[in-house]
Amino acid sequence: MNETEVLRRYWGYEGFRPLQDDIIRSVLEGNDTLALLPTGGGKSICFQVPAMVKEGICIVISPLVALMKDQVEGLKAKGIEGVAIYAGMGKREIDILLDNCIYGNIKFLYLSPERLMSELVRIRISYMNVNLIAVDEAHCISQWGYDFRPPYLKINEIREIHPNVPVLALTATATRFVRNDIVEKLHFKEPNIFVQSFARKNLSYVVLDDEDKYRRLIKILTNVKGSGLVYVRNRRETAEVAAFLNRNGIAADYYHAGIEKEERFRKQETWKLNRIRVMVATNAFGMGIDKPDVRFVVHLDLPDSLEAYYQEAGRAGRDLQKAYTVLLANKSDEASLKAKYADSFPSVEEIKKVYHYLGNYYQLAYGAGEGLTFGFDLADFCKRFNVGVLKTMAALKFLEHDGYLTLSENIFLPSRVLFLVGSEDVYRFQIENAGYDPLIKAILRSYGGSFEQYVKISESEIAGKIRVSYADVIRMINNLNEQGLLSYLPQSDQPQLQYLRPRLDFSHMDIDVKYIEQRKELQTEQIKAVLAYAGKKECRSVQLLTYFDEPGSEKCGICDVCLAEKKANDADQLEDKIDFEIVTLLQTETYSLDDLVNTIATGTDNERLERIRALLDAGKIKTDGKNYYL
């Protein structure tokens, strides 16, 4: 099948969106390709279609585990085999999945960048028939990008394993400088670069300075119909703002990464189906969620960068209908953003302390821990060691850059089991241990394939089937795990922290001070750009396009600045028109004030009176107290 036939068969579309066809053709011709498509521009099609056209497997590097899982589920729904490997999975589980990629009919292998640090993964990739390496969120490879992820630098090791396989790098937000850095870091041979304009002609960008943001928010949601998003800075605010909206008769819910997986999914679905109108969220919400009819996106706080703002604002109006993106900003926000910036840069001593506390937290001896992965409860860690959340997260990012550890996002991992012995041994165990027979039967009957690979299970579902308590099911499965009959991986819903090196003492740690200074410089520039955008009375769209290296763009005509200019121009034209009428009337005869006001055809009575007074003050018309004349 060619690319159009693949698109029609699996995705049901008759044709490609702008640039998709060119990008896909470039990839099929074997070229290293960089594609910049705005949020909602259909980036995944650009690697999924050519991978289906060619023999072999496509490796997709993505930093967003939730998005990886969604895409794998989406592919499976289309009858396409895909798997995802990310932090928190056990070695045996990864081993089985990688074997399936080598010997099975898997077409897509999604990897979080941290997985590239595993020798096991790299060795297995060398045995795969790789047809394409797709790098999603490619700006993460550039330390000048707004979301630098050091593990992305390991992508080159796959290139060394498969030097003739083309790379497709995709992102929605990258300045020219970052684009060049992506091409350099990924060792593109002869890059083909495709850039779709960052202009969103249906989006009205608005910045409002208001001390009472809640009152203004109600006004916005009253004036703009349809569903939308409200972004806030922290988890506490999501619940507070949602409660405030509900009290004011606006159906709202809240979302952040700390909510349980099923609850997050439920909230997401009710919003997507328009059962609630407004989702109040942290920036954890929205990535990869395909809801085309979002009519507004409101930011209640200044964003950390214009890249992040553009991406979040871009979730409005994907159906190409008119939509609004509103930034509510006042003077105190500027101080808050600068304070957050200060907390983002711990001292070298503070970074070492966080590392030391982590060792104590996990009770690791010096020289131990290499390759180990732990669930990481940030709130518990900060409370236990009395350290600030922002500085701790910043310290972890610098430790990640320096190769000590990696930290993933929140990952929901359902419980999984794999039988470690053959079916005959299991049957013998059931006869000898009758108390475990109902449990084993329930697992084997409900979850097929558990002798070949890890299968997802629900302990509560099993408990219902065999009529015992949830706690008893957990206890029994743990016993089977200890006896070596099966391998049991309990569910978790936490970020995963992995030690890349054995635990070191302070004197052997080397923190890259120069890199910290570079990040300071970059963040200073990003904050300046955000403050300039919020404060400058210049077309908002032009400002954003200039930032993303599209200078000389036309004014959008629909942002708050353009509309204010239009209103001022209209007022000027109205004044000129009224003035012309007054002078024309008085050229032929004199008028009393009432007659003059009633005879003028343009404007309201107040506008006419104002122009008469203005012309009188300027000496262009005269009055004898009774009548007006030239």
N, C-alpha and C positions, 0 to 999 in steps of 0.2 A: 504493500500500500504506500502511496505517496502521502505527503503531509496533509493535503486537503481531504483525502479519503479517511485518514486517521482522525482528523478533527471532526468530520461528519459522523464517523462510526462511534467514537467513544464520547465525544462531547456534544454532539447533536447540533453543531454550528455549521452554517453553510460557508462562512468566510471568516478571515482573520481581522482583528482590529488593526488600526494604523501601526506600522512598524513591526508587528508580530511576524508577518510573512518574511520581511527582509532579515530579521534576526534569525529565524528558523533556517532560512536558506544559507545564511553565513555559517551556521553551526553544521549543517549537513555537508557543506563544502569543506569542512575540517578546519575552519578558522577559529582562532581565539577571539572571543567576542565579548564586548562590554555593552550591556543594555541598560539605559536609564529610562524607566517608565514610571510615571507618577502612580501614587496609591490608587489601586483599582484599575490599573492599566493592563492587567492580565499577564503578569510576569511568569507564573507557573506554566502556562501553556507553552511558553518559549523554550522550555527544556523538556517538558513532558511529551510534546508532539514529536520532536526529532528523535528522542530516545525510543519512542515506539516505532518509528520508521526504520531505525538501524538495529542490527543484531547486537545482542549483549545487554549489559546492565548500566544504568545511569547512577552515578554517585552524586547525591545532593547534600551539600554542607549547609546547615541552617542553625542559627543560634536560638531559634524559638521552638522549644519542644512541643508546645501546644499546637503550633502551626504544622510541624512535622507530622504529628499524630493525626491531625485533621486531614492532611493531604493523603496520608496512607489510607485512611478510612474512605476518603473520596475516590481514590484509585480503585480500591477493592470493590466499591459499589459499582464501578464501571467494568468490573471483570479483569482488572489489571493487578498483578501481584506486586506488592511493595512491603518493605519492612523498615522500621526505624530503630536505631541504636543510640542510646543516650546515657548520661550519668545515672547511677542508681541501679543499673541492671547487673546481675551476677555474671561472673566469668563464664560459667557453663552455659547460661542463657545466651550470652553474646556468641559463644562458640557455635551453638546450634544454628543461630540465625545466619552467621557468616557462612557456615557450611551450605545452608540453603541457597545463599547468593552464588556460591561457586557451582553447585551441582543441581540446583533446582531451577524453576522457571521464574525467578524473581526478576522484575524489570527495573525496580527502583530501590536503592539503598540510601535511606536518609541517615545522616550522621550529625550529631552535635559536634562542634569543633574540638571539644575536649577529648572526644573519642580518638581523634587523630594522633593523640599523644601515646596511645597504646600500641606496643609492638605487635601484640596479637592481631589487632585490626589491620595494621600496615602489611604484615606478612600475608594475611588472608586476601587483602585487596590485590596483592601481586598475582594471585591465582585466578582472579576474576577477569572475564572478558568485558572490560569497561569500554562503553561507547561514547560517554560524555561525562565530564565533571562539571556540575552546576554549583555555583557559589551564590547562595541567596544572601540578601543583606550585605552585599560585598563591601560596603563602606566600613564594615567592622574590621577589615584587614588594615586599614590606614590609621596610624596613631594620630593623624590630623582629622580623622572623621569624628563624628559626635558620639559614637558608641564603640570605641576601639575594643576589640576582643583579642588578646594576645594569642590564644590557640589558633586563630585564623592563619597565623604565619606558618603553621605546620602544613598547610595545603600543598605547599611546594614539594613536600615529601611524596605526595601521591603523584605529582607531575614527574618526579624522578623515577617512580615505579612504572608509570605509563606515559613516557615522553611524547608519544604520537597522538595521544587522546586530546581533542580540543577542550578548552575551558570556556564556559559561559558564565560570566559574572553579572549579577543582576542587583540593582538597587533603585530605590525611589528618590533618594536624596544624596547628592554629592556635588560639591563645587568642582570647578575645573581642576584645582590643585589635588583634591581627593581622587578624582578620576585618574589623573596621571599616576598617583601613588598606587592605586589599585592595579593598573596595568604593569607597573614596575614590580610590585610585590608578588604578583602572580606569574611573573616571568613570561608575559605574552610575547609570542614570536612576532607576528605581523598583525597587530590588533585591528579588528573591525569595531568601530564605536558607533553606537546608535543612541541618539538622545532625542527623546520626545520633549517638546516644549513643556516647561513647568507651568505654563499659563492654564488656569482653570476658568474659562470664560463664563461659566454659569455660577461661579462662587462670588458672593459679595463679602469681602473682608472688612470687618468693622472693629475699631478699637474705641472703647468708651472709658472715660475717666469718671468714676463714680465711687464715693465713699460708702454708700449703701448698696453693696453689690446684690444682696438678696432681693431688695425691692426692685432693682433694675432687672434682675433675672426673671422675676414674675412678669414684668412689663414685656420683656423679649418674648417669653413663651406665650403670652397672651396675643401678641401681634403676629407671631410666626406660627402657622399651623403645621401639623405633622409631627413625626417623631424625631428625636435628637439625642445628643450626648452632651453631658456637662462634665468637664474634666476638672478635678481638684488635686491638690498636692499630696494629701495623705489619706490613709484608710479611715481615720476618725471622721474626717469631713464628708466622706461619701455617705455615711449613714445620716449625719446631721442635715446635709443639704437635701437628701431624699425625703427625710421626715418633714422638713420645712415645706417642700413642694407638695407633698401629700396633704399637709394641713391646709394648704391654699388651693386644694381642689385639682391638683395636677398629678395624674397617675405616674409615680416614679418608683424606681428601685435603685439599689446600689451594688457595686461590684468592686472587688479588689482581690489580689492574689492569695490573701489569707483565708478566703472562704472555702469550705469543703468543695471538692470536685463536683459532686452531684448537684449541689446547690448553685455553684457557678454556672453549670450547664443549664439548669432550670431557668435561672435569671436571664441568661443569654437568649434562650429560646423564646421566653415570654416577650422580650423586647423585639426580637427579630420578627415575631408574629404580630407585633403591634398590640399586644394585650396590655402592655404598659407603654406609656408615651415617651418617658425620659429615663435614660440610664445615667446615673451619677457615678463616675468611676475615676480610678487612678489610671495612669497610662498603661497599666497591665491589660486594659480592655481595648478591644477593637482590632488588634493585629490579626489579619487573615479572616475576619468576620465579613462575610459578603452580604451586606444589607444596602441595596442601591438607593432606597428612598429616604435616606437621612436628610432632613430639611434644615437642621441647624447643628452646629457644634459650638458650645460655649466653653471658654477657658476662664475659670474664676481666679487664676493666678498666672503670673508671667511664666512662660516656659523657660527651660534651661538653655535652649538653642532654637534658632529659626528652623533647623533641619527637623527637630522633634515637632515643632509647631506645625510646619507644613504637612508633615505626615499625618498628624492627628487631625488637623483641620480638613485634610483631604478625604476624610471619611464621610464628609457631607457631599451630597449631590452626585453620587456615582452614576445615577440614572440620567445625568446631563441636564436635569431640570434645575431651575433656580433654587439655590440654597444659600444659607448664611453661616459664616463662621465669625464668632464674636469673641474678642479678647477684652475682659474687664480688668482694667489696671488703674491703680492710683499710686500716690507717692510712697505709701508704706510698703507696696509691693517691691519697689526698687530696693529698699533697705532689706527686705526679706530675702530677695534673690542674692544680694551681696553677702548676707550672713550665711546663706547656704553655701555659697562659693568658699567662704572662709573655712567652713566645716568640712569641705571636700578635700582639704589638703592637710592631713595630719603630719606631724614631724616624723623624722626617721625613728626617733625614740618611741613615738606612739605606735608606729607601724610594727616595730619589733615587739612591743608589749602585746599587741593584738595577737601576733603569731605565738608568743609565749603563752598567752591565755588559752588559745586554741589547743595547744598541747596538753595543758592541764584539763581543759574541758573534756577532751577525749581520752585522758589518762594515758597518753603516749609517752613512752620512754625516749630519751634522746637516742637517735640512730634508728628508731622504728617508724613505721607508718607509711613507707613508700608504696604507692599503688592502692592504698586503702581508701574507701569511700564511706562517708558518713552523712546521715541526715543532719541538716543544720537549722536549728531554731534560733533565728536572729534575735528575737525578743528575749528569749530565755538567756542566751549568751550575754547580751548587753546588760540584763538585769543582774545576772550572777557576778559579773566582773565590774559593774558600775561604769560602763563606757557608753558614749553616745552612739546612736544608731547611724547617723550620717558619717561620722568619722570612722566608725568600724567598717561600714561598707566601702568607704574610700580606701582604707588600709588594706582590705581584702583584694581590691582591684590592683593595688600596687604590688601586693604579694603574688598575685596571679601573673602580672607582667614580668616579674622577676623569676618566674618559674618554680615557685615554692608549692603552689596549690592551684586548683581551679574551682570555681563556684558556679553552679548552674542556677537557672531560674527555678521557681516552684515547679515540681514535677509530680503529677499524680501517677503512681505505679500501682495497678490493681494487684491483689494477691495472685500468685502463680504457683503451680505445682508441676513437677516432672517425676515420673516413676523411674527409679535408678536401677531396678531389677526387672527381669523379664516377667511376662504374664503368668508363667507357671509358678515362679517363686511367690508372686503376689497371691495366687490362688491358694498355695500351700499355707501362706501366712494367714489368710482368711479362715481356713479350716482350723488352724491351731489357735487362732485368737478371735473367737466368735464375736466378741464385743466390738471389734473393729470392722466386722463384715458389712454392716449397713453403710458406714461412712465410705469405705472403699468402693462399694457398689454405686453409691450416689455420685462419687467423683467420676468413675469410669463411664457411667451411663449418661451423665449430664455434660461432661466435658471431654469430647473425643480427641484422640491424638496425644494423650498424656504420656505415652511410652516413647514417643518420638521427639517431642518438644515441650517446652513450658506452655501450659494452658492457663488462661485466666479463670479464676474461680470466685464464687461469692460464698463466704462462710455463713452468712445469714440465710442464704437460699438453701444451702446444705442442711443447716440446723432445722429449717422448716420441713424439709423432706424426711429427715430421719427422726424428727420429733425429740430433739434434745436442745439444750441451751446453746447460744452462740459461744459462750465461754468454754463449754465442753468440746465443741467442734475445734476451737483453737487449740485446746489442750491436747486433744487426740492427734491432730495433724502435727503438732510439735513433737509428740512422742514418736510418730512415724518418721519424722525428719531425723530425730536423734538416733533411731534404730537403723537408719540408712536405707529404708524402704523407698522413700521419696525425698525430693528436695523441695522445700517450702520457702517461698519468698513472700513474707507478709506485705500487705499494702502500705504505702507511705504517701505523704502529700507535702513534702518539704523540699527546699533547695538541697542539692547534693554537693558536698564539699569533698574534694579528692586531694590527697597529698601526692605531689609529683616527685618529691624527694624525701629522704628520711628526715625526721625532726632534727633541727640544728639548734645549738645554743647561740646566744647573742653574738659572741665573738666571731662566729663563722658565717654570720649572715651578711650579705652584700646587697644593700638597697640602692637602686639606680636613681641617684639624686638628680642627675641631668634630665632624666625622663620626667620626674616630678615637676621640674621647672618648665619643661616643654608643655606639659598638660596645663600648668598654671597659665602660661602664655595663651594657649589655645582657648581655655575657658574664659579668660579675660576678654578675648576678642569676641567670643560667642555671646557673652553677656552684653557687651557694647552693642552688638548687632541687634539683640532683642530690644534693648532700651531705645535704640535709634528707631527701630520699626514702630514701637509703641508711641514714641514722642514726635516723630517727624510728620509734618503735614504735607506728605507727598503720596500720590496714589499707592495704596498698599500693595497692589499686584505688581506695579513697577518696582517697588522696593524689593519684594521677594524675588522677582525675576532677575534683577540686577545682582542680588546676593548669589543666585545660582548661575551666574555668568551668562545671562541673557540681557545685555544692556540695550538701551535704545528701544525698549518695548513701548507700545501704545498704552495710553491710560485705559483702565478697564471701564470707567464710566459708571460703575455700580458699587464701589467701595464707599466708606463713609467720607473720605477726603474728596473723591470725585463728586459725590452727591452734594457735599457742602459747596464746592466750587460752582456746580451747576445751579444751585439755589441762589448763590451770590450773583452769578451772571444773569440769571432770570430776573432777580430783583433790579439789577442795573438796567436791563433792557426794559423792564416795566416802568422804571422811573423816566427813562428817555422817552418812552411812548406817551406817558402822561404829560410830560413837559411839552412835547411836540403838539399835542392836542390843545393844551392851554394857550400856547403862543398863537397857534392857528386861529383859535376862536376869538382871541383878543385883538387880532389884526383887523377884524371887520367891525366889531362893536364892543361896547363895555357891558360887563355883567355884574350883578350883585353876587355876593358869595354863594348864597343858596342856589341861584340859577346856574352859576358856573360849575358848582359841584355836581348838580343834577344833569348838566348838559354833557360833561365829560363821559365818554363811553368806556374808558379803560379803568381797571382797578376798583377797589372798594372805596367807600366814602372817606374812611380814615387815610387811605393811601393818597387819595386826591387832595385832601386837606393838607397833608404833609408836604406834597409837591408845591402847592400854592404858596405855603409859608416859606419853603426853601427858595423858590423863585423870587419871592418878595424880599427876603433877606439878602439875596444876591443882587438885587436891583434890576432884575430882568423884567419884572412887571411892577406896576404901581397901583396904589389905591388912594382914593380921596376920602376914605372912611365909609363910603357907601357902595361905590362901584370899583371894579378892577379894570385896568386898561394897560396898554403897552406904554 
